[in-house]
Amino acid sequence: MNNNKSKMDSAATRFWDQYIEFVQKQGIKGIACRWYVKRVVQYTQTYPDQKLLAHTLKLVTRFLEDESRNTKLKDWPLIQTADAIQKLFVMINVPCLDKADWAHW
């Protein structure tokens, strides 16, 4: 069992390293890359039973709407969250990517 956990941890580490490299190529610099990971982790933890490639416009919209109702959250973290999710979806080519109104967020 430890061997399987180690493989899963290694795969997760590689995935996040690839994501960080991807967002850096998109112009995200420095510590902001880690915040992008944090935002995406928060999003994925909201839907733990859903594979990322199966995410729908409804899930993304619900998440971003819920985040927008958070009165403690300023505009820029919401914008960063939407951008982080969009970049994730571009990286892995999620089918609902083109249906979302990313500019709205």
N, CA, C and O atoms as CSV, one atom per row, in Angstrom:
chain,resi,resn,atom,element,x,y,z
A,1,MET,N,N,0.817,-1.194,0.000
A,1,MET,CA,C,0.000,0.000,0.000
A,1,MET,C,C,0.863,1.261,0.000
A,1,MET,O,O,0.520,2.231,-0.676
A,2,ASN,N,N,1.966,1.275,0.734
A,2,ASN,CA,C,2.838,2.445,0.747
A,2,ASN,C,C,3.378,2.750,-0.640
A,2,ASN,O,O,3.562,3.913,-1.001
A,3,ASN,N,N,3.634,1.697,-1.421
A,3,ASN,CA,C,4.136,1.877,-2.775
A,3,ASN,C,C,3.100,2.584,-3.649
A,3,ASN,O,O,3.456,3.451,-4.447
A,4,ASN,N,N,1.820,2.222,-3.507
A,4,ASN,CA,C,0.760,2.889,-4.269
A,4,ASN,C,C,0.619,4.341,-3.857
A,4,ASN,O,O,0.444,5.212,-4.709
A,5,LYS,N,N,0.693,4.618,-2.552
A,5,LYS,CA,C,0.599,5.995,-2.069
A,5,LYS,C,C,1.774,6.816,-2.589
A,5,LYS,O,O,1.611,7.972,-2.980
A,6,SER,N,N,2.933,6.219,-2.590
A,6,SER,CA,C,4.123,6.902,-3.091
A,6,SER,C,C,3.970,7.230,-4.578
A,6,SER,O,O,4.339,8.322,-5.012
A,7,LYS,N,N,3.431,6.299,-5.355
A,7,LYS,CA,C,3.206,6.543,-6.782
A,7,LYS,C,C,2.188,7.652,-6.992
A,7,LYS,O,O,2.351,8.498,-7.871
A,8,MET,N,N,1.118,7.644,-6.166
A,8,MET,CA,C,0.092,8.691,-6.283
A,8,MET,C,C,0.670,10.051,-5.914
A,8,MET,O,O,0.400,11.046,-6.586
A,9,ASP,N,N,1.464,10.096,-4.844
A,9,ASP,CA,C,2.084,11.356,-4.442
A,9,ASP,C,C,3.029,11.865,-5.522
A,9,ASP,O,O,3.077,13.062,-5.807
A,10,SER,N,N,3.773,10.954,-6.111
A,10,SER,CA,C,4.706,11.319,-7.175
A,10,SER,C,C,3.957,11.841,-8.397
A,10,SER,O,O,4.377,12.821,-9.012
A,11,ALA,N,N,2.859,11.195,-8.748
A,11,ALA,CA,C,2.058,11.644,-9.896
A,11,ALA,C,C,1.456,13.015,-9.621
A,11,ALA,O,O,1.424,13.868,-10.508
A,12,ALA,N,N,0.978,13.234,-8.398
A,12,ALA,CA,C,0.407,14.537,-8.039
A,12,ALA,C,C,1.472,15.621,-8.095
A,12,ALA,O,O,1.220,16.721,-8.588
A,13,THR,N,N,2.641,15.318,-7.599
A,13,THR,CA,C,3.740,16.289,-7.631
A,13,THR,C,C,4.089,16.649,-9.073
A,13,THR,O,O,4.284,17.820,-9.396
A,14,ARG,N,N,4.165,15.639,-9.935
A,14,ARG,CA,C,4.460,15.896,-11.360
A,14,ARG,C,C,3.364,16.755,-11.992
A,14,ARG,O,O,3.649,17.670,-12.765
A,15,PHE,N,N,2.109,16.449,-11.655
A,15,PHE,CA,C,0.994,17.216,-12.210
A,15,PHE,C,C,1.112,18.686,-11.821
A,15,PHE,O,O,0.994,19.567,-12.672
A,16,TRP,N,N,1.346,18.951,-10.531
A,16,TRP,CA,C,1.423,20.345,-10.092
A,16,TRP,C,C,2.662,21.041,-10.645
A,16,TRP,O,O,2.623,22.237,-10.936
A,17,ASP,N,N,3.750,20.312,-10.791
A,17,ASP,CA,C,4.936,20.890,-11.427
A,17,ASP,C,C,4.622,21.278,-12.872
A,17,ASP,O,O,5.042,22.336,-13.340
A,18,GLN,N,N,3.885,20.421,-13.574
A,18,GLN,CA,C,3.492,20.726,-14.957
A,18,GLN,C,C,2.561,21.935,-14.995
A,18,GLN,O,O,2.670,22.783,-15.881
A,19,TYR,N,N,1.654,22.010,-14.038
A,19,TYR,CA,C,0.725,23.147,-13.995
A,19,TYR,C,C,1.498,24.442,-13.758
A,19,TYR,O,O,1.258,25.441,-14.435
A,20,ILE,N,N,2.415,24.428,-12.812
A,20,ILE,CA,C,3.219,25.623,-12.522
A,20,ILE,C,C,4.015,26.028,-13.753
A,20,ILE,O,O,4.071,27.210,-14.092
A,21,GLU,N,N,4.626,25.070,-14.420
A,21,GLU,CA,C,5.367,25.376,-15.649
A,21,GLU,C,C,4.437,25.970,-16.705
A,21,GLU,O,O,4.809,26.912,-17.404
A,22,PHE,N,N,3.236,25.421,-16.819
A,22,PHE,CA,C,2.267,25.915,-17.798
A,22,PHE,C,C,1.869,27.361,-17.492
A,22,PHE,O,O,1.873,28.202,-18.391
A,23,VAL,N,N,1.528,27.659,-16.237
A,23,VAL,CA,C,1.093,29.029,-15.928
A,23,VAL,C,C,2.257,30.013,-16.049
A,23,VAL,O,O,2.050,31.179,-16.387
A,24,GLN,N,N,3.463,29.554,-15.777
A,24,GLN,CA,C,4.618,30.433,-15.968
A,24,GLN,C,C,4.771,30.795,-17.444
A,24,GLN,O,O,5.094,31.935,-17.778
A,25,LYS,N,N,4.539,29.826,-18.321
A,25,LYS,CA,C,4.602,30.104,-19.757
A,25,LYS,C,C,3.482,31.049,-20.190
A,25,LYS,O,O,3.582,31.706,-21.226
A,26,GLN,N,N,2.418,31.111,-19.393
A,26,GLN,CA,C,1.295,32.009,-19.667
A,26,GLN,C,C,1.522,33.394,-19.055
A,26,GLN,O,O,0.652,34.261,-19.135
A,27,GLY,N,N,2.688,33.597,-18.446
A,27,GLY,CA,C,3.037,34.910,-17.928
A,27,GLY,C,C,2.832,35.110,-16.437
A,27,GLY,O,O,3.014,36.221,-15.939
A,28,ILE,N,N,2.461,34.071,-15.717
A,28,ILE,CA,C,2.283,34.180,-14.268
A,28,ILE,C,C,3.653,34.036,-13.628
A,28,ILE,O,O,4.398,33.106,-13.937
A,29,LYS,N,N,3.977,34.952,-12.741
A,29,LYS,CA,C,5.324,35.021,-12.183
A,29,LYS,C,C,5.348,34.735,-10.681
A,29,LYS,O,O,4.361,34.915,-9.967
A,30,GLY,N,N,6.512,34.286,-10.241
A,30,GLY,CA,C,6.836,34.171,-8.826
A,30,GLY,C,C,5.832,33.431,-7.968
A,30,GLY,O,O,5.326,32.370,-8.332
A,31,ILE,N,N,5.560,34.022,-6.819
A,31,ILE,CA,C,4.692,33.397,-5.824
A,31,ILE,C,C,3.257,33.257,-6.311
A,31,ILE,O,O,2.498,32.446,-5.779
A,32,ALA,N,N,2.881,34.031,-7.304
A,32,ALA,CA,C,1.520,33.923,-7.849
A,32,ALA,C,C,1.254,32.511,-8.372
A,32,ALA,O,O,0.115,32.046,-8.338
A,33,CYS,N,N,2.285,31.829,-8.854
A,33,CYS,CA,C,2.108,30.449,-9.334
A,33,CYS,C,C,1.597,29.553,-8.219
A,33,CYS,O,O,0.717,28.722,-8.442
A,34,ARG,N,N,2.135,29.717,-7.038
A,34,ARG,CA,C,1.689,28.901,-5.898
A,34,ARG,C,C,0.249,29.245,-5.523
A,34,ARG,O,O,-0.519,28.370,-5.121
A,35,TRP,N,N,-0.112,30.517,-5.656
A,35,TRP,CA,C,-1.505,30.906,-5.390
A,35,TRP,C,C,-2.444,30.302,-6.426
A,35,TRP,O,O,-3.574,29.930,-6.109
A,36,TYR,N,N,-1.979,30.207,-7.648
A,36,TYR,CA,C,-2.791,29.570,-8.685
A,36,TYR,C,C,-3.048,28.104,-8.322
A,36,TYR,O,O,-4.162,27.602,-8.473
A,37,VAL,N,N,-2.003,27.429,-7.843
A,37,VAL,CA,C,-2.171,26.035,-7.404
A,37,VAL,C,C,-3.165,25.981,-6.249
A,37,VAL,O,O,-4.058,25.134,-6.234
A,38,LYS,N,N,-3.013,26.875,-5.292
A,38,LYS,CA,C,-3.916,26.890,-4.137
A,38,LYS,C,C,-5.367,27.077,-4.589
A,38,LYS,O,O,-6.264,26.400,-4.088
A,39,ARG,N,N,-5.596,27.982,-5.520
A,39,ARG,CA,C,-6.955,28.245,-6.019
A,39,ARG,C,C,-7.532,27.007,-6.723
A,39,ARG,O,O,-8.700,26.668,-6.534
A,40,VAL,N,N,-6.714,26.346,-7.526
A,40,VAL,CA,C,-7.186,25.157,-8.242
A,40,VAL,C,C,-7.424,24.001,-7.274
A,40,VAL,O,O,-8.393,23.257,-7.427
A,41,VAL,N,N,-6.563,23.847,-6.295
A,41,VAL,CA,C,-6.773,22.803,-5.288
A,41,VAL,C,C,-8.089,23.034,-4.566
A,41,VAL,O,O,-8.853,22.094,-4.346
A,42,GLN,N,N,-8.356,24.275,-4.197
A,42,GLN,CA,C,-9.624,24.601,-3.542
A,42,GLN,C,C,-10.800,24.220,-4.443
A,42,GLN,O,O,-11.790,23.657,-3.975
A,43,TYR,N,N,-10.686,24.525,-5.711
A,43,TYR,CA,C,-11.745,24.184,-6.670
A,43,TYR,C,C,-11.921,22.666,-6.764
A,43,TYR,O,O,-13.041,22.165,-6.660
A,44,THR,N,N,-10.830,21.940,-6.960
A,44,THR,CA,C,-10.936,20.490,-7.134
A,44,THR,C,C,-11.424,19.800,-5.865
A,44,THR,O,O,-12.101,18.774,-5.940
A,45,GLN,N,N,-11.092,20.345,-4.715
A,45,GLN,CA,C,-11.563,19.752,-3.461
A,45,GLN,C,C,-13.060,19.965,-3.261
A,45,GLN,O,O,-13.688,19.264,-2.468
A,46,THR,N,N,-13.620,20.913,-3.964
A,46,THR,CA,C,-15.067,21.143,-3.894
A,46,THR,C,C,-15.822,20.010,-4.584
A,46,THR,O,O,-16.952,19.695,-4.213
A,47,TYR,N,N,-15.200,19.408,-5.576
A,47,TYR,CA,C,-15.818,18.319,-6.350
A,47,TYR,C,C,-14.883,17.104,-6.368
A,47,TYR,O,O,-14.394,16.723,-7.432
A,48,PRO,N,N,-14.633,16.500,-5.223
A,48,PRO,CA,C,-13.618,15.443,-5.153
A,48,PRO,C,C,-13.962,14.175,-5.936
A,48,PRO,O,O,-13.068,13.413,-6.301
A,49,ASP,N,N,-15.228,13.951,-6.192
A,49,ASP,CA,C,-15.626,12.728,-6.900
A,49,ASP,C,C,-15.727,12.916,-8.409
A,49,ASP,O,O,-16.054,11.975,-9.133
A,50,GLN,N,N,-15.450,14.117,-8.883
A,50,GLN,CA,C,-15.544,14.416,-10.312
A,50,GLN,C,C,-14.146,14.432,-10.935
A,50,GLN,O,O,-13.255,15.132,-10.455
A,51,LYS,N,N,-13.964,13.666,-11.990
A,51,LYS,CA,C,-12.706,13.746,-12.729
A,51,LYS,C,C,-12.670,15.091,-13.443
A,51,LYS,O,O,-13.694,15.571,-13.931
A,52,LEU,N,N,-11.501,15.688,-13.500
A,52,LEU,CA,C,-11.383,17.026,-14.097
A,52,LEU,C,C,-11.896,17.079,-15.529
A,52,LEU,O,O,-12.539,18.054,-15.917
A,53,LEU,N,N,-11.627,16.066,-16.303
A,53,LEU,CA,C,-12.076,16.082,-17.700
A,53,LEU,C,C,-13.595,16.007,-17.823
A,53,LEU,O,O,-14.149,16.295,-18.884
A,54,ALA,N,N,-14.268,15.620,-16.737
A,54,ALA,CA,C,-15.731,15.530,-16.753
A,54,ALA,C,C,-16.395,16.776,-16.169
A,54,ALA,O,O,-17.620,16.830,-16.064
A,55,HIS,N,N,-15.607,17.770,-15.791
A,55,HIS,CA,C,-16.194,18.976,-15.222
A,55,HIS,C,C,-17.030,19.697,-16.270
A,55,HIS,O,O,-16.718,19.702,-17.461
A,56,THR,N,N,-18.088,20.297,-15.784
A,56,THR,CA,C,-19.033,20.966,-16.669
A,56,THR,C,C,-19.052,22.458,-16.393
A,56,THR,O,O,-18.531,22.934,-15.384
A,57,LEU,N,N,-19.656,23.167,-17.302
A,57,LEU,CA,C,-19.836,24.601,-17.125
A,57,LEU,C,C,-20.631,24.879,-15.851
A,57,LEU,O,O,-20.360,25.849,-15.143
A,58,LYS,N,N,-21.600,24.034,-15.566
A,58,LYS,CA,C,-22.426,24.193,-14.369
A,58,LYS,C,C,-21.579,24.134,-13.092
A,58,LYS,O,O,-21.783,24.936,-12.181
A,59,LEU,N,N,-20.637,23.195,-13.019
A,59,LEU,CA,C,-19.783,23.078,-11.838
A,59,LEU,C,C,-18.910,24.314,-11.667
A,59,LEU,O,O,-18.802,24.862,-10.570
A,60,VAL,N,N,-18.291,24.746,-12.756
A,60,VAL,CA,C,-17.403,25.917,-12.686
A,60,VAL,C,C,-18.201,27.156,-12.293
A,60,VAL,O,O,-17.783,27.923,-11.426
A,61,THR,N,N,-19.335,27.343,-12.926
A,61,THR,CA,C,-20.169,28.514,-12.634
A,61,THR,C,C,-20.628,28.499,-11.189
A,61,THR,O,O,-20.574,29.527,-10.513
A,62,ARG,N,N,-21.076,27.359,-10.706
A,62,ARG,CA,C,-21.532,27.256,-9.316
A,62,ARG,C,C,-20.394,27.623,-8.356
A,62,ARG,O,O,-20.591,28.373,-7.399
A,63,PHE,N,N,-19.209,27.086,-8.626
A,63,PHE,CA,C,-18.073,27.372,-7.758
A,63,PHE,C,C,-17.741,28.864,-7.758
A,63,PHE,O,O,-17.580,29.465,-6.696
A,64,LEU,N,N,-17.639,29.455,-8.939
A,64,LEU,CA,C,-17.276,30.871,-9.025
A,64,LEU,C,C,-18.378,31.770,-8.456
A,64,LEU,O,O,-18.078,32.800,-7.853
A,65,GLU,N,N,-19.632,31.399,-8.637
A,65,GLU,CA,C,-20.723,32.169,-8.040
A,65,GLU,C,C,-20.658,32.095,-6.527
A,65,GLU,O,O,-20.839,33.105,-5.846
A,66,ASP,N,N,-20.402,30.907,-5.993
A,66,ASP,CA,C,-20.262,30.760,-4.543
A,66,ASP,C,C,-19.098,31.597,-4.029
A,66,ASP,O,O,-19.207,32.258,-2.996
A,67,GLU,N,N,-17.989,31.566,-4.750
A,67,GLU,CA,C,-16.830,32.367,-4.354
A,67,GLU,C,C,-17.141,33.861,-4.423
A,67,GLU,O,O,-16.681,34.627,-3.576
A,68,SER,N,N,-17.909,34.276,-5.411
A,68,SER,CA,C,-18.230,35.698,-5.565
A,68,SER,C,C,-19.135,36.198,-4.441
A,68,SER,O,O,-19.163,37.394,-4.154
A,69,ARG,N,N,-19.873,35.290,-3.805
A,69,ARG,CA,C,-20.738,35.677,-2.683
A,69,ARG,C,C,-19.979,35.789,-1.372
A,69,ARG,O,O,-20.528,36.258,-0.374
A,70,ASN,N,N,-18.737,35.368,-1.365
A,70,ASN,CA,C,-17.903,35.453,-0.174
A,70,ASN,C,C,-17.555,36.923,0.055
A,70,ASN,O,O,-16.736,37.494,-0.665
A,71,THR,N,N,-18.176,37.523,1.050
A,71,THR,CA,C,-17.999,38.961,1.291
A,71,THR,C,C,-16.587,39.303,1.760
A,71,THR,O,O,-16.181,40.463,1.693
A,72,LYS,N,N,-15.841,38.320,2.229
A,72,LYS,CA,C,-14.472,38.579,2.675
A,72,LYS,C,C,-13.500,38.615,1.493
A,72,LYS,O,O,-12.375,39.100,1.615
A,73,LEU,N,N,-13.945,38.100,0.363
A,73,LEU,CA,C,-13.087,37.990,-0.806
A,73,LEU,C,C,-13.156,39.267,-1.641
A,73,LEU,O,O,-14.241,39.727,-1.998
A,74,LYS,N,N,-12.012,39.824,-1.943
A,74,LYS,CA,C,-11.961,40.985,-2.827
A,74,LYS,C,C,-12.046,40.522,-4.268
A,74,LYS,O,O,-12.053,39.323,-4.546
A,75,ASP,N,N,-12.109,41.475,-5.180
A,75,ASP,CA,C,-12.265,41.126,-6.595
A,75,ASP,C,C,-11.069,40.351,-7.152
A,75,ASP,O,O,-11.243,39.383,-7.892
A,76,TRP,N,N,-9.860,40.777,-6.796
A,76,TRP,CA,C,-8.702,40.173,-7.448
A,76,TRP,C,C,-8.535,38.688,-7.148
A,76,TRP,O,O,-8.124,37.952,-8.045
A,77,PRO,N,N,-8.830,38.193,-5.926
A,77,PRO,CA,C,-8.706,36.734,-5.746
A,77,PRO,C,C,-9.715,35.951,-6.588
A,77,PRO,O,O,-9.415,34.850,-7.048
A,78,LEU,N,N,-10.904,36.512,-6.788
A,78,LEU,CA,C,-11.899,35.845,-7.626
A,78,LEU,C,C,-11.422,35.814,-9.081
A,78,LEU,O,O,-11.564,34.799,-9.764
A,79,ILE,N,N,-10.867,36.908,-9.540
A,79,ILE,CA,C,-10.319,36.970,-10.893
A,79,ILE,C,C,-9.178,35.958,-11.036
A,79,ILE,O,O,-9.083,35.246,-12.036
A,80,GLN,N,N,-8.323,35.910,-10.027
A,80,GLN,CA,C,-7.209,34.964,-10.040
A,80,GLN,C,C,-7.714,33.519,-10.027
A,80,GLN,O,O,-7.158,32.660,-10.712
A,81,THR,N,N,-8.755,33.254,-9.257
A,81,THR,CA,C,-9.333,31.914,-9.185
A,81,THR,C,C,-9.880,31.494,-10.537
A,81,THR,O,O,-9.611,30.386,-11.001
A,82,ALA,N,N,-10.640,32.364,-11.168
A,82,ALA,CA,C,-11.194,32.055,-12.491
A,82,ALA,C,C,-10.066,31.829,-13.496
A,82,ALA,O,O,-10.137,30.907,-14.309
A,83,ASP,N,N,-9.041,32.650,-13.446
A,83,ASP,CA,C,-7.916,32.507,-14.366
A,83,ASP,C,C,-7.166,31.200,-14.109
A,83,ASP,O,O,-6.747,30.525,-15.049
A,84,ALA,N,N,-7.001,30.852,-12.846
A,84,ALA,CA,C,-6.302,29.607,-12.494
A,84,ALA,C,C,-7.066,28.393,-13.010
A,84,ALA,O,O,-6.467,27.463,-13.550
A,85,ILE,N,N,-8.380,28.399,-12.845
A,85,ILE,CA,C,-9.207,27.286,-13.330
A,85,ILE,C,C,-9.179,27.240,-14.853
A,85,ILE,O,O,-9.056,26.168,-15.445
A,86,GLN,N,N,-9.293,28.400,-15.480
A,86,GLN,CA,C,-9.261,28.440,-16.947
A,86,GLN,C,C,-7.940,27.874,-17.471
A,86,GLN,O,O,-7.933,27.087,-18.418
A,87,LYS,N,N,-6.839,28.269,-16.867
A,87,LYS,CA,C,-5.536,27.775,-17.311
A,87,LYS,C,C,-5.425,26.259,-17.101
A,87,LYS,O,O,-4.852,25.554,-17.932
A,88,LEU,N,N,-5.970,25.772,-16.000
A,88,LEU,CA,C,-5.993,24.332,-15.768
A,88,LEU,C,C,-6.761,23.628,-16.875
A,88,LEU,O,O,-6.304,22.625,-17.423
A,89,PHE,N,N,-7.926,24.161,-17.196
A,89,PHE,CA,C,-8.768,23.555,-18.224
A,89,PHE,C,C,-8.102,23.594,-19.592
A,89,PHE,O,O,-8.250,22.660,-20.379
A,90,VAL,N,N,-7.372,24.663,-19.882
A,90,VAL,CA,C,-6.630,24.741,-21.143
A,90,VAL,C,C,-5.532,23.676,-21.153
A,90,VAL,O,O,-5.345,22.972,-22.145
A,91,MET,N,N,-4.817,23.571,-20.046
A,91,MET,CA,C,-3.704,22.633,-19.964
A,91,MET,C,C,-4.149,21.191,-20.209
A,91,MET,O,O,-3.471,20.439,-20.908
A,92,ILE,N,N,-5.278,20.814,-19.636
A,92,ILE,CA,C,-5.708,19.411,-19.761
A,92,ILE,C,C,-6.824,19.239,-20.798
A,92,ILE,O,O,-7.315,18.131,-21.014
A,93,ASN,N,N,-7.213,20.335,-21.430
A,93,ASN,CA,C,-8.212,20.314,-22.505
A,93,ASN,C,C,-9.573,19.784,-22.037
A,93,ASN,O,O,-10.094,18.806,-22.573
A,94,VAL,N,N,-10.125,20.444,-21.042
A,94,VAL,CA,C,-11.455,20.083,-20.540
A,94,VAL,C,C,-12.494,20.529,-21.565
A,94,VAL,O,O,-12.460,21.672,-22.021
A,95,PRO,N,N,-13.422,19.634,-21.931
A,95,PRO,CA,C,-14.388,19.949,-22.990
A,95,PRO,C,C,-15.228,21.209,-22.766
A,95,PRO,O,O,-15.564,21.885,-23.739
A,96,CYS,N,N,-15.575,21.547,-21.534
A,96,CYS,CA,C,-16.440,22.713,-21.309
A,96,CYS,C,C,-15.680,24.033,-21.358
A,96,CYS,O,O,-16.268,25.096,-21.160
A,97,LEU,N,N,-14.396,23.973,-21.617
A,97,LEU,CA,C,-13.542,25.159,-21.610
A,97,LEU,C,C,-14.100,26.304,-22.440
A,97,LEU,O,O,-14.135,27.443,-21.972
A,98,ASP,N,N,-14.534,26.025,-23.655
A,98,ASP,CA,C,-14.983,27.080,-24.567
A,98,ASP,C,C,-16.369,27.612,-24.244
A,98,ASP,O,O,-16.769,28.650,-24.771
A,99,LYS,N,N,-17.109,26.917,-23.384
A,99,LYS,CA,C,-18.470,27.334,-23.069
A,99,LYS,C,C,-18.522,28.364,-21.947
A,99,LYS,O,O,-19.525,29.060,-21.792
A,100,ALA,N,N,-17.467,28.465,-21.176
A,100,ALA,CA,C,-17.460,29.375,-20.030
A,100,ALA,C,C,-17.200,30.811,-20.482
A,100,ALA,O,O,-16.437,31.057,-21.416
A,101,ASP,N,N,-17.849,31.746,-19.799
A,101,ASP,CA,C,-17.624,33.175,-20.045
A,101,ASP,C,C,-16.540,33.652,-19.080
A,101,ASP,O,O,-16.822,34.303,-18.074
A,102,TRP,N,N,-15.292,33.310,-19.411
A,102,TRP,CA,C,-14.181,33.603,-18.512
A,102,TRP,C,C,-14.017,35.103,-18.311
A,102,TRP,O,O,-13.638,35.540,-17.225
A,103,ALA,N,N,-14.291,35.885,-19.323
A,103,ALA,CA,C,-14.151,37.344,-19.212
A,103,ALA,C,C,-15.098,37.919,-18.172
A,103,ALA,O,O,-14.791,38.930,-17.541
A,104,HIS,N,N,-16.235,37.287,-17.993
A,104,HIS,CA,C,-17.202,37.729,-16.981
A,104,HIS,C,C,-16.598,37.678,-15.585
A,104,HIS,O,O,-16.838,38.564,-14.765
A,105,TRP,N,N,-15.824,36.653,-15.321
A,105,TRP,CA,C,-15.241,36.481,-13.992
A,105,TRP,C,C,-13.987,37.303,-13.838
A,105,TRP,O,O,-13.360,37.281,-12.779
